[in-house]
Amino acid sequence: MVVIAIGASYVYARYKKKQKLQHQAELELQTRNEKLILKLAAANKGYITASEISLNSDLSLDDAAKLLDKLKAKGACILRVSDNGTYVYQFELLSFHDKQHAERV
């Protein structure tokens, strides 16, 4: 009975470790993808669509849209809708001049 308990404990510990490593890998991937989206948005003067992200990355259109929605939920961007119904995400980018003249708090 003790051997079974030790074996079960070992299996559970390995499972939890694998789960933790997988979670860390997912977080790292999400961070890389968020940075990619921000870089693409900056290159497009703050405006980006899921299609543009998908074209310039390994992300599917659905994954790009999900990431944009997550960034919107975090307050990193706002959603706009073009005349043809395309979702356009606007990221607030400040010029160097604007940053230099920001008020102290």
MARBA-3410 file (N, C-alpha, C, O; in Angstrom, 1 decimal):
105
0.8,-1.2,0.0,0.0,0.0,0.0,0.9,1.3,0.0,0.5,2.3,-0.7 ~ 2.0,1.2,0.7,2.9,2.4,0.8,3.5,2.6,-0.6,3.7,3.8,-1.0 ~ 3.8,1.5,-1.3,4.5,1.6,-2.6,3.5,2.3,-3.5,3.9,3.2,-4.4 ~ 2.2,2.0,-3.5,1.2,2.6,-4.3,1.1,4.1,-4.0,1.1,4.9,-4.9 ~ 1.1,4.5,-2.7,1.0,5.9,-2.4,2.2,6.7,-2.8,2.1,7.8,-3.3
3.4,6.1,-2.7,4.6,6.7,-3.2,4.6,6.9,-4.7,5.0,8.0,-5.2 ~ 4.2,5.9,-5.4,4.1,5.9,-6.8,3.1,7.0,-7.3,3.4,7.7,-8.2 ~ 2.0,7.0,-6.6,0.9,8.0,-7.0,1.4,9.4,-6.7,1.2,10.3,-7.5 ~ 2.1,9.6,-5.6,2.7,10.9,-5.2,3.7,11.3,-6.3,3.7,12.5,-6.7 ~ 4.5,10.4,-6.7,5.5,10.7,-7.7,4.9,11.1,-9.1,5.3,12.1,-9.7
3.9,10.4,-9.5,3.2,10.7,-10.7,2.5,12.0,-10.6,2.5,12.8,-11.6 ~ 1.9,12.3,-9.5,1.2,13.6,-9.3,2.2,14.8,-9.3,2.0,15.8,-9.9 ~ 3.4,14.6,-8.7,4.4,15.6,-8.7,4.9,15.9,-10.1,5.1,17.1,-10.5 ~ 5.1,14.9,-10.9,5.6,15.0,-12.3,4.5,15.8,-13.1,4.8,16.6,-13.9 ~ 3.2,15.4,-12.9,2.1,16.0,-13.6,2.1,17.5,-13.3,1.9,18.3,-14.2
2.2,17.9,-12.0,2.1,19.3,-11.6,3.3,20.1,-12.2,3.2,21.2,-12.6 ~ 4.5,19.4,-12.2,5.7,20.1,-12.8,5.5,20.3,-14.3,5.8,21.4,-14.8 ~ 5.0,19.3,-15.0,4.7,19.5,-16.4,3.7,20.6,-16.7,3.8,21.3,-17.6 ~ 2.7,20.6,-15.8,1.6,21.6,-16.0,2.2,23.0,-15.8,1.9,23.9,-16.5 ~ 3.1,23.2,-14.8,3.7,24.5,-14.5,4.6,24.9,-15.7,4.5,26.1,-16.1
5.4,24.0,-16.2,6.2,24.3,-17.3,5.4,24.7,-18.6,5.8,25.6,-19.3 ~ 4.3,24.0,-18.8,3.4,24.3,-19.9,2.8,25.7,-19.7,2.7,26.5,-20.7 ~ 2.4,26.0,-18.5,1.8,27.3,-18.2,2.9,28.4,-18.5,2.6,29.5,-19.1 ~ 4.1,28.2,-18.1,5.2,29.2,-18.3,5.4,29.4,-19.8,5.7,30.5,-20.2 ~ 5.4,28.3,-20.5,5.6,28.4,-22.0,4.5,29.2,-22.6,4.8,30.0,-23.6
3.3,28.9,-22.2,2.2,29.7,-22.8,2.3,31.2,-22.5,2.0,32.0,-23.3 ~ 2.7,31.5,-21.2,2.8,32.9,-20.9,3.9,33.6,-21.7,3.8,34.7,-22.2 ~ 5.0,32.9,-21.9,6.1,33.4,-22.7,5.7,33.6,-24.2,6.0,34.6,-24.8 ~ 4.9,32.7,-24.7,4.4,32.8,-26.1,3.5,34.0,-26.2,3.5,34.7,-27.2 ~ 2.6,34.1,-25.2,1.7,35.3,-25.2,2.4,36.6,-25.2,2.0,37.5,-25.8
3.4,36.7,-24.3,4.2,37.9,-24.2,4.9,38.2,-25.6,4.9,39.4,-26.0 ~ 5.5,37.2,-26.2,6.1,37.4,-27.5,5.1,37.9,-28.5,5.4,38.8,-29.3 ~ 3.9,37.3,-28.5,2.9,37.7,-29.5,2.4,39.1,-29.2,2.1,39.8,-30.2 ~ 2.3,39.5,-28.0,1.8,40.8,-27.6,2.9,41.8,-28.1,2.5,42.9,-28.7 ~ 4.1,41.5,-27.9,5.2,42.4,-28.4,5.2,42.6,-29.9,5.4,43.7,-30.4
5.0,41.5,-30.6,4.9,41.5,-32.0,3.7,42.4,-32.5,3.9,43.2,-33.4 ~ 2.6,42.2,-31.8,1.4,43.1,-32.2,1.7,44.6,-31.9,1.4,45.4,-32.8 ~ 2.4,44.9,-30.8,2.7,46.3,-30.5,3.7,46.8,-31.6,3.6,48.0,-32.0 ~ 4.7,46.0,-32.0,5.6,46.5,-33.0,4.9,46.7,-34.3,5.2,47.7,-35.0 ~ 4.0,45.8,-34.7,3.3,46.0,-35.9,2.4,47.2,-35.9,2.3,47.9,-36.9
1.7,47.4,-34.7,0.9,48.6,-34.6,1.7,49.8,-34.7,1.3,50.8,-35.3 ~ 2.9,49.9,-34.1,3.8,51.0,-34.1,4.2,51.3,-35.6,4.3,52.5,-36.0 ~ 4.5,50.3,-36.3,4.9,50.4,-37.7,3.7,50.9,-38.6,3.9,51.5,-39.6 ~ 2.5,50.8,-38.1,1.3,51.2,-38.8,0.7,52.5,-38.1,-0.5,52.7,-38.2 ~ 1.5,53.2,-37.5,1.1,54.5,-36.8,0.0,54.3,-35.8,-0.9,55.1,-35.6
0.0,53.1,-35.1,-1.0,52.8,-34.0,-2.2,52.1,-34.4,-3.0,51.7,-33.6 ~ -2.4,51.8,-35.7,-3.6,51.2,-36.2,-3.3,49.8,-36.8,-2.3,49.7,-37.6 ~ -4.0,48.8,-36.4,-3.7,47.4,-36.9,-5.0,46.6,-36.9,-6.0,46.8,-36.2 ~ -5.1,45.6,-37.8,-6.2,44.7,-37.9,-5.7,43.3,-37.7,-4.5,43.0,-37.8 ~ -6.6,42.4,-37.4,-6.2,41.0,-37.2,-5.6,40.4,-38.5,-4.7,39.6,-38.4
-6.1,40.8,-39.6,-5.6,40.3,-40.9,-4.1,40.7,-41.1,-3.3,39.9,-41.5 ~ -3.8,42.0,-40.7,-2.4,42.4,-40.9,-1.5,41.6,-40.0,-0.3,41.3,-40.3 ~ -1.9,41.3,-38.8,-1.1,40.6,-37.8,-0.9,39.2,-38.4,0.2,38.6,-38.4 ~ -2.0,38.6,-38.9,-1.9,37.2,-39.4,-1.0,37.1,-40.6,-0.2,36.2,-40.7 ~ -1.0,38.1,-41.4,-0.1,38.2,-42.6,1.3,38.3,-42.3,2.2,37.9,-43.0
1.6,39.0,-41.1,3.0,39.3,-40.7,3.5,38.4,-39.6,4.5,38.8,-39.0 ~ 2.8,37.3,-39.3,3.3,36.5,-38.2,2.8,35.0,-38.5,2.3,34.7,-39.5 ~ 3.1,34.2,-37.5,2.6,32.8,-37.6,1.3,32.6,-37.0,0.8,31.5,-36.9 ~ 0.6,33.7,-36.5,-0.7,33.6,-35.9,-1.8,33.4,-36.9,-1.7,34.0,-38.0 ~ -2.8,32.6,-36.6,-3.9,32.5,-37.4,-4.8,33.7,-37.2,-4.5,34.5,-36.3
-5.7,33.9,-38.1,-6.6,35.1,-38.0,-7.4,35.1,-36.7,-7.5,36.1,-36.1 ~ -7.9,33.9,-36.3,-8.6,33.8,-35.1,-7.7,34.1,-33.9,-8.2,34.8,-32.9 ~ -6.5,33.6,-33.8,-5.6,33.8,-32.7,-5.2,35.3,-32.7,-5.1,35.9,-31.6 ~ -5.0,35.9,-33.8,-4.7,37.3,-33.8,-5.9,38.1,-33.3,-5.7,39.1,-32.5 ~ -7.1,37.8,-33.6,-8.3,38.5,-33.1,-8.4,38.3,-31.6,-8.8,39.3,-30.9
-8.2,37.1,-31.2,-8.3,36.8,-29.7,-7.3,37.6,-28.9,-7.6,38.2,-27.9 ~ -6.0,37.7,-29.4,-5.0,38.5,-28.8,-5.3,40.0,-28.8,-5.1,40.7,-27.8 ~ -5.9,40.5,-29.9,-6.3,41.9,-29.9,-7.4,42.2,-28.9,-7.4,43.2,-28.3 ~ -8.3,41.2,-28.8,-9.4,41.4,-27.8,-8.9,41.4,-26.4,-9.4,42.1,-25.5 ~ -7.9,40.6,-26.1,-7.3,40.5,-24.8,-6.5,41.9,-24.5,-6.6,42.4,-23.4
-5.8,42.4,-25.5,-5.1,43.7,-25.3,-6.2,44.8,-25.1,-5.9,45.7,-24.3 ~ -7.3,44.7,-25.8,-8.3,45.7,-25.6,-8.9,45.6,-24.2,-9.1,46.7,-23.6 ~ -9.1,44.4,-23.7,-9.6,44.2,-22.4,-8.6,44.8,-21.3,-9.1,45.2,-20.2 ~ -7.3,44.7,-21.6,-6.3,45.3,-20.7,-6.2,46.8,-20.8,-5.6,47.4,-20.0 ~ -6.9,47.4,-21.8,-6.9,48.8,-22.0,-5.7,49.3,-22.8,-5.4,50.5,-22.8
-5.0,48.4,-23.5,-3.9,48.7,-24.3,-4.3,49.4,-25.7,-3.5,50.1,-26.3 ~ -5.5,49.2,-26.1,-6.0,49.7,-27.3,-7.5,49.9,-27.3,-8.2,49.4,-26.4 ~ -8.0,50.6,-28.3,-9.5,50.7,-28.4,-9.9,50.1,-29.8,-9.1,50.1,-30.7 ~ -11.1,49.7,-29.8,-11.7,49.1,-31.0,-12.4,50.2,-31.8,-13.2,50.9,-31.3 ~ -12.1,50.2,-33.1,-12.9,51.0,-34.1,-13.4,50.1,-35.2,-12.9,49.0,-35.3
-14.4,50.6,-35.9,-15.0,49.8,-37.0,-14.9,50.7,-38.3,-15.4,51.8,-38.3 ~ -14.3,50.1,-39.3,-14.2,50.8,-40.6,-15.5,50.9,-41.3,-16.4,50.2,-40.9 ~ -15.6,51.6,-42.3,-16.8,51.7,-43.1,-17.3,50.4,-43.7,-18.4,50.2,-43.8 ~ -16.3,49.5,-44.0,-16.7,48.2,-44.5,-16.9,47.1,-43.4,-17.1,46.0,-43.8 ~ -16.8,47.5,-42.2,-17.1,46.6,-41.1,-15.9,46.0,-40.5,-16.0,45.1,-39.6
-14.7,46.2,-41.0,-13.5,45.6,-40.5,-13.1,46.2,-39.1,-13.2,47.5,-38.9 ~ -12.8,45.4,-38.2,-12.3,45.8,-36.8,-10.9,46.4,-37.0,-10.0,45.7,-37.5 ~ -10.7,47.6,-36.5,-9.4,48.2,-36.5,-9.1,48.6,-35.0,-9.9,49.2,-34.3 ~ -7.9,48.1,-34.6,-7.5,48.4,-33.2,-6.5,49.5,-33.2,-5.5,49.5,-33.9 ~ -6.8,50.5,-32.3,-6.0,51.7,-32.3,-5.2,51.7,-30.9,-5.8,51.6,-29.9
-3.9,51.7,-31.1,-3.0,51.8,-29.9,-2.5,53.2,-29.8,-2.2,53.9,-30.8 ~ -2.6,53.7,-28.6,-2.1,55.1,-28.3,-0.6,55.2,-28.3,0.0,54.7,-27.4 ~ -0.1,55.8,-29.3,1.4,56.0,-29.4,1.7,57.5,-29.3,1.1,58.3,-30.0 ~ 2.6,57.8,-28.4,3.0,59.2,-28.2,4.3,59.4,-29.0,5.2,58.6,-29.1 ~ 4.4,60.6,-29.6,5.6,61.0,-30.2,6.7,61.3,-29.2,6.3,61.5,-28.0
7.9,61.4,-29.6,9.0,61.8,-28.6,8.7,63.2,-28.0,8.9,63.4,-26.9 ~ 8.2,64.1,-28.9,7.8,65.4,-28.4,6.8,65.4,-27.3,6.9,66.0,-26.3 ~ 5.7,64.6,-27.5,4.7,64.4,-26.6,5.2,63.8,-25.2,4.8,64.3,-24.2 ~ 6.1,62.9,-25.4,6.7,62.3,-24.2,7.5,63.3,-23.4,7.5,63.3,-22.2 ~ 8.3,64.1,-24.2,9.2,65.1,-23.5,8.3,66.1,-22.8,8.8,66.6,-21.7
7.2,66.5,-23.3,6.4,67.5,-22.7,5.3,67.0,-21.8,4.4,67.8,-21.5 ~ 5.4,65.8,-21.4,4.4,65.2,-20.5,4.6,65.9,-19.1,5.7,66.2,-18.8 ~ 3.4,66.1,-18.4,3.5,66.8,-17.2,4.0,65.9,-16.1,3.7,64.7,-16.1 ~ 4.6,66.4,-15.1,5.1,65.7,-13.9,3.9,65.4,-13.0,2.9,66.1,-13.0 ~ 4.0,64.2,-12.4,3.0,63.9,-11.4,3.5,63.7,-10.0,2.8,63.4,-9.1
END
